[in-house]
Amino acid sequence: MKYYDKLILELSKPGRTGYSLRQNDSCTTDALASLPEWGKRKTDVCLPEVSEVDVVRHYTNLSQMNFGVDTGFYPLGSCTMKYNPKINEEIAAMPEFQSIHPLQDKNTLEGIRAIFDEMDHALAAITGMSHFTFLPCAGAHGELTGLMIMRSYHMSRGDLKRTKVIVPDSAHGTNPASAAVCGLEIVEVKSGENGLVDVESLRPLLDDTVAGIMMTNPNTLGLFEREIKQIAELVHEAGGLLYYDGANMNPLLGVVRPGDMGFDIMHLNLHKTFSTPHGGGGPGSGPVGVCEKLVPFLGVRVSGYNGNFPVILRAYTYILMLGRQHIKQAGRLATLNANYIKESLRDAYKLPIDSVCKHEFVFDGLKEREGENHDELPTTLDVAKRLLDYGFHAPTIYFPLLFHQSLMIEPTETESLETLDDFIRVMHLIADEAHTQPELLRTAPHNCPISRPDETTAARNPKLRYE
């Protein structure tokens, strides 16, 4: 067993200490005796007895077992895992921000309120919306908030029969999930062979029971919905609203605004588009913006106080750092990087839709060579596992569900040409291994602390405590 394979409790030795604290007067016998019985422990707490060097090495080794955008390229499609500039963290760590409390006197929070006002103005300018609420704490939370606004709008007009939401078959899974939580019925609209919403399939779905449509543009295949103006006109003519899933907003920064496309409601993932780090369940912020006629419905309360302020602050810093002039470069470079990788790898990986992409694109597994059966080649999972051996995080796999072996790659704008070229080289190397040494992929990774755990058992029967 390697040193870092052990739990901190397994490193424990009786009597070993790392640091001794002076006896605190508040922990005297008299003080403890004044505690109510329900507040007293019935058994001694099981804490590890370890030296300082054991603690430092243990947690340093644990941190090195994980992968993050600070340690390597993270081409996770649909998630926009861009580098988080450290100036964001320095600003968020300022005591003037860290020490505030939402219940303190409002007169002492004028600077904080100014930041919210300026963020509202900046996001409105970037997206074409009128105003934003910062209460939602994540993208899906923003979706739910936006759909609640959509329902409230229709109910305010006495239009109670509008209970259906149209969702493309290429949508993020949170779209139908959020609609269901909001009590709405999901109606799926098919994509055409070009990967875009089929307008002719959409027409018969539009009637007076439709509350609206949820769309991501560019969509989950990384393709811009070229018929969006026509789609907006059709939905509006039917009395519905358009909801914009902002998860894929990054390539549009300073180029196209959802409000100009005809969207009425949208959320932004500040922890994606505006660089705040995310993953592992947080942190996040999903502010919701609306067009002018929906501003009266922004008052819906979905969280306490004013949302996740540290994340909002990081995004505010990022916007100020780039400014109006340079923020548009982020989207252009993200699009350039994605197309560069796609065109460089299309000889080795199957490209189901041959089109210019935006920030991301999707391969359908390995491309077979002469005499090979595509279904007998190593799978997308095998490719993803093998990438770990070469120091890259795997792209998103098996999503979107439109293809059997989806491999979804998003480089973002923060990666250099040298990093992209190294990734392309490794992807070609893995493709060659797949044809000449397929078992090497099927048993990968070979250089990681953990190889191929039984993920089903781990999910259904997790061991969450030390025994």
N, C-alpha and C positions, 0 to 999 in steps of 0.2 A: 504494500500500500504506500503510495506516494504521500509526502508531507501534506500537500494541499487536498488530498482525498479525505483527510480526517476532519471530523466536526470539531469545533472548539472544545466541546465537552470531552472528546476523546483525547485531547492534548492535556487535559487537567491532571494535576498531581497534587495530592493532599498536602496542604501547608505552603504551597507555592503562591507567591504574591507578586504583583507588578507595581503596585502603588498603595501607599497607606494614607488614609484620610484622617485628619484630626477629629476626635470625638466632637460631635455637634451637640450643643446644649439642648437643642430641640428634640434630640433622640434619647434623652435620659429616661430612666425607669419611670419617673413620675409622669413624664410626658406621654409615654407609651400607655401607662395605666389609665390615662384620661380618655384614651380612644374607646369608642363603642366596641362591643364584642364582634359585631359583623365586620369591622374594619381591621381586625387582627388576623394574621396568618395562623393557620392551625398546624402547619408543618414548615420546616425550614425551606427556604428557597434554594433550588438546585442551581448554583452558579459555578461556572468553571473556575478552577484555581490554576492560574497560568501566570507566567512571567510577562513583562512588557514586550520582550523580543518575540515571544510566542504569539502574542496578540497582533503585533505589527506584521509579522511574517504571514500569519494566517489570513488576515484581511487583505493584505497586499496580493497574496497568491490568489485569493478569491476574485479580486478585481481583475486580475490578468487572465482569468478563465473566461471572462465575459467578452463580448464583442460590442464595440460601439463606434459611432462615427468619428470619434477622436482617435481610434486605433487603426482604422482602415476603411476601405471603400465599402459603402453600404447601399448597393443598387436596388433597394426594395421598392418594386413597382407599386404604385398607388399610395405610397406612404410618404413620399417626399422627405427622405431622411437627409436633409442638407446639413452642412457644417454649421454649428452654432458659434458665432464670433464671441470671443471671451469678453469683449467689452459689454455684451449683454449681461453676463454674469456679474461683472464688476458693478454695473449700475444697480442691478437687482439686489446686490449685497450691501449697498450703502445703508448705514444705520438710519438715515432719514426715511427710508422706505421699509426697512426690516422692523423698525420699532413702532410702526403705526398700528392702530387698532380701529376697526370699523365703527366702534361705539363711542370713540372719543368725540369731543366737541367739534361740530362741523366747521367752526371758524378756524380750527387747526388743520383742516384737510383741504384748504383751498388749492394747494399745489397739486394734490392728488386729483381733485375734481377737474383741474385744468388739463391734466394728462388724459383723462377720459374724454373730455371735450375735444382735444386735439386729435385723439385716436379716432373718434367718431367722424371728425372732418376728413382725416386722412383716408380712412377706409371708404367713406362715401365717395371721395374723389377717385380712388382706385377702382371701385366697383360700379359706380353709377347709381348706387342706392341713395336714398335720402337721409336715413338715420339708422344707427345700430344700437342694439342692446348688448351689453357685455356679460349678462347673467349666465348664459350657458357655459358649462365647464368642459365641454368636449364637442367633437364634431357631431356625433349621434345625438348628444343632448341638444345641440343647435337644430338638428333636423326635427326633433320632437317639438321644440319651441316654435319653429317655423310652421309646422303643420298645425299646431294649436292656434297660431295666428290665422292661418288659412281657414280653419273651421270657424273661428270667432267672426271672421269677416263675413262668411256666408250666413252664419246664424244671425248676425246683426241685421241682415237684409231679409230675414225670414225665409231664406232659401235652405230649408232643413233637409231636403232630399239629396243634397250634394254630399255623398258619403264615399265616393270612389276616388282613388288616386291612381293615375297611370304611371307605371314604372317600366323603363326599358329592360329587356332581358340581359343587357350588359351592365346593369347598375350595380353599385356597391350593395352588399348584403344589408347594410344598415338602413337603406332606403325603405324596402318593404317592411323591415322590422319596426322602424320608427312609425310608419303609417299604421301598422297593426296595433302598436301600443296606444296610438292616438284614437283607436276605434274606427279606423277607416278601412274600406275594402280595397284590396290591391288588384289592379288590372294590368296584365303584362302586355307590352307592345313589342313586337318582334323587330330584330335588326335585319337589314338586307345583307346581301352577300358582300357588300362593301364595308360592313361593320357599323353602319350608321342607322339611326332610327328610320324605319320604312314609313314614309309619310302616308302612303296608300293604306298601310295596315293601321295607321293611327286614326284615319278619318272615321271609320265606322264605330270607333270606341268613344267618340265625343258626343255626349248628349247632356241633358239637363241634370244628370245624376253625378257628373264629374266635378269634383272639387278642384282638381288641378293635376299637373304632371310634375314629376321629379326627374331632373336630368343633371348629368355631369357633362360639362363641355369644356375641354375635350373629354370624350367619354373614357371608359375604362380600358379601351384598346389604345388609348392615346391619340385618337382621331378626332378632328374637329367636326362637329355636326354642322355641315354646310347648309342644311335646310332649316336652320334654327329660326330665322325670321318667319318663314312660312309656318313652322310649327307653332310659334308664338301667336301668329294671327289666327290660326285654326282654334287653338285652345281659348284664346280671348273671345273669339266669336261665339264659342260654345258656353261662355260665362265662367270658365275656369281660370285658375291662376297658375303661373309658372314658378316652380321652386328650383333654385340652383344649388346643387351640392358642390360646395367650394373646395372639396378635397383635391381637385385637379386645377386649381386656380393658378398655380405657379407659372406655367408657360404663358399666361395671358397678361402678366403684370405689365402695365403701361402700354399694352398692345390693343386689347379688346376688353370692354367692360360688360359684365352680365346685364346690367341695367339697360345698356344700349341694345342688347340682343332681344330684350323684351321680358326678362325675368322680373317677377314682382317681389319675391322673397329669396333670400340666400343665407347661407352660413359660411363663415371662413374658418379654416383650421389654422389659428395663429401658430400652433406648434408644428405646422408643416410649412406653409407658405412664407412665414415670417421668422423662420429659423430657430425658434425655441426647441430645445431637445425634447424628444418624446419617445415612447416605447415602454413596454412593461406595464401598461395601464395608466401612464401619466407622466408628467403633468400635461394639462391641456387647457384649451380655451376655444370656444366655438361661437363667437359673437354672431348675432343674426341681424341682417340688414333688410330693410323693406323700402318699397317705393312710397311716394308721397301719400297716396290714399290709404295706405296701411299703417301709417305712423301712429294713429290713435290706438292701435292694438298692440303696440310694443310693450305695454305695461305688464304683460303676463309675468308672474313670479315663478321662476323655476329653480332658484337657488337663493341662499342667504346673501345679504349685503350686495356687493357689486361684482361677483364672479371671482375668477382666479387672477387676482391683481399681479402677482409676480410674473406670470406668463404674459399678461397684457403689457407689462412694463418692458419685458425683453423685446416683444414685437415692436413696441414704440421706439425703443432704442435702435432697432434694426432699420426701421423706416427712416428715422432721422439720419442714420449713418449713410444710407444710400441716397436719400433725397429724391425729389421729383425727376431729376435728370438721369440718375443712374439706376433707379429701381426697374426701369424697363429693360435694362440689360440682363437682369436675372432670367426673365422669361425667354429672351432670345437665345441666351447661352445654354439654358436647359434644353431647348428644342434642338439646337445645333449638336449638343453632346449626344442626345438620344439618337438622332439620325446618323451620326457618325458611327456609333456602335452598331446600330442596325445594319447599315450598309457593309460594315466590315465583317460581320458574322453571318450574313445571309447565305454564304456558300457552305456553311457547316451546320446551320440550324434552319428548321423549316419555318418559313415566313408565310402564315396563312392569308394575310391581307397585305398585298404589295402596294403600299401607299406612303406618302410623306406623313410622318407622325409628329406629334408635339413633344411633350416632356417624357413620354414613355412609349413602349411598344411591346408586343407579345409574339414570342416564338411558340410553335407547337412541337416542342421537343427537337431531337436530333434529326438531321436530314440523312435519309438512307443513301448508301452508295449502291452502285450497280450490283444486282443480285441479292440485296439485303431486304428484309421485311421490316418495315418501320416499327411494328408492334414487338419485334424481338430484340430491338436495341435497348440499351440501358435507358431507364426512365428519367423523367425530369427530376424526380427525387434523387436519383443517383448522381446526376450532374450537380445538383445543389449541394449534396454531401461532399462531393469531390472538391468543389470550390473551396470548402473550408480548409482543406489541406494546403491550399496555396495562399492562404491569408486573406481571402475575400469572404464577405458575408454573402449568403445566397440571395438571389432575387426572390420576388414573390413567386410561388409555384402553385399550380393547379387553380389559378384564378386569373382572369375571369373563367367562368364555367362554359364558355362558348366552345372551348377547345379541350381535347382530351389530355394533352400534355403541356398545358400553358406554362410558359416561362416568361415572367413579366419583369422587364428591366427599366429602371428609372435612374439615370446617373446624376440628376440635378445639375445646377450650374456651377457648383463649388469645386468640382473635380478638374484637375489639370489634364492637359493632353497626354502627359507622361503616364498618369494613373489610368486613363482610358486605354492607352495603348498596351499597358501591362495587363489590364483586364481582358482585352481582346486576345492578346497572346495566350493567356491561360485558358480562355474559353476554346480557342483553337486546339490547344494541347489536349484538353479534356475530350474534345470531339474525336481527336485521333486515338486517344486511349479507348474510347467507347467502341471503336471499330477493331482495334488490335488487341486490347486487354480489357474486355468488358467486365470481368470479375473485379478488376481494380476499382471500378466505379461502384459496383454492386455491394462492395464491402467497405466503402469509404464512409466517414473519414478515418484516416490512419494516424493522424498526428494531433488529434484533439483529446482533451481529458475525458470526454464522453464520446462514444462512437454512435451506435444506433440503439437508443433505448426503446423499450416497448412503449410507444407513445400512448396507445389506447389504455394500457394498464395504468400508466402514470396519470392519465387524465381522470380515469374512473375510480382508481383506488390510490390516491396520493398519500404519501407518508409525510405528514406535516409537523410531526413532533419527534423529538429524540426519545428513544426507549432504552 
